[in-house]
Every structure is written in structure tokens, then in C-alpha cells.
């Protein structure tokens, strides 16, 4: 399923910038910016929103993200003028504009259906940095006396468990583009995967860790292909994410 994303903002610069940012992490996802009024002012445009939906016509579904209340009103008006089939393809998210668009785009890039893309956008409203203080050089909570776990692999099939630790070597650490690459790699595996205690398939959760170069990354996977998931992610981290 192909999910396109329409970004509606009162500012053309914000809409364009949000799409440009998301494309850095999800280059294959169709995205359109509909920002500002028809004469280049601050506001929203019925015609621009309608044109954006039409531009995304090849996608199986369209997710719309808006910045302010009146952007939702203009979007709703535009949707009212669509025929039933076209209207059924369009889904309006209540997620925050920038974070929601980035999260939605990565979910779409990894093959998520419209429900997964909407869930990713919504998660941006609730994801926050961990409340546990961490040692910035290790990525391990300072109140964890055990430190990083040794590499582990047990069981098989649904009961398989695997884990490993690896050090971040790329200059930017696990932020933005590297975090998106990590999520895309994790999403290829059926196993449930966590990195330093958070969902490895959630871009915003990983970015909230704010792990710098030199931090220790603990990767844990359970279920089918657990070892394969851990091995692939360890290799990705050791490669420096191609940077």
C-alpha cells in the first residue's frame, strides 16, 4: 500500500520545510506541501489543498497533517467537495505538524498501511525524552548498576530472544537520518525490537534518547527472526549508518 502525505500550514515556508525535512528520512514517500494563501500570504488555501490531494492521486491513501485549527476547517471544506471514493482515501491526522509528518513519513517508507501511518503521526504527540538520567558517553542509565548486557541468544521461533551491545561511531549519533535508517532496518523484521529500552520501530522514541557518538546501544529482540534483527542492526550501527 502506498500512503501519500499532505502537509497543510498557514505558512508556505513551514509546509515546504516540513516536507523537505521528512524527505531526508523518507525519500520514496509521495509528499505535497500546501502552505499559505493563493497570493503568498499567511493562511490556508482551499485550492492548494484540493490540488495537493489530486497530486497524490496515485497513492492508495492520503494522510493530511495540519498546523492550526483553521487549517483543519479549510481541509474539511476541501474534503466535502470530493466524491465519495476520493474522500474515502483521505485521512486527517491530529498529530503535530512537524514531528507528526516526520514520523508518518518514516512509517510510510517502511511499508506501513494507512493505520500504521496515522498511528505514527499520533505518537508524535505523546513521545517524550526518557525521565531516566543517562550517562551521555554510554547511553546506559546511571542508576543501572549492571551496565550493558553481554550478547545473548536463546530459544527459537516465537520464543527466541537475542540481544547485543554496540557503540555508536557516527558523528551525529542516533539522531534524525541515522535514527530513520535504524527504524527502517528494524521494521523489516517480524521480531519485537527495543533499543535502550524503547521501541526500535518508533522514530520519535529513538530520537528522544538523544544518543551521541560513543554511546552504548543495547539492542534486544524477541520473537521470530530475533537474532537476524539484532545482527542487522548491530551491523548498521557499526557501519556508521553510511555517514
ABEGO torsion letter per residue (X at the ends): XBBBBBBBBABAAAAAAAAAAAAAABAABBBBBBBEBAAGBBEBBAAAAAAAAAAAAABABBBBBBABAAAAAAAAAAAAABBAAAAAABBBBABBAAAAAAAAAAAAAAGBBAAAAAAAAAAAAABBBBABBBBAAAGBBAABAAEBBBBBBBEBEAABBBBBBBBBABAAEBBEAAAAAAAAAAAABABBBBBGGBBAABAAAAAAAGBBBGBBBBBBBBEBGAAAAAAAAAAAAAAGGGX
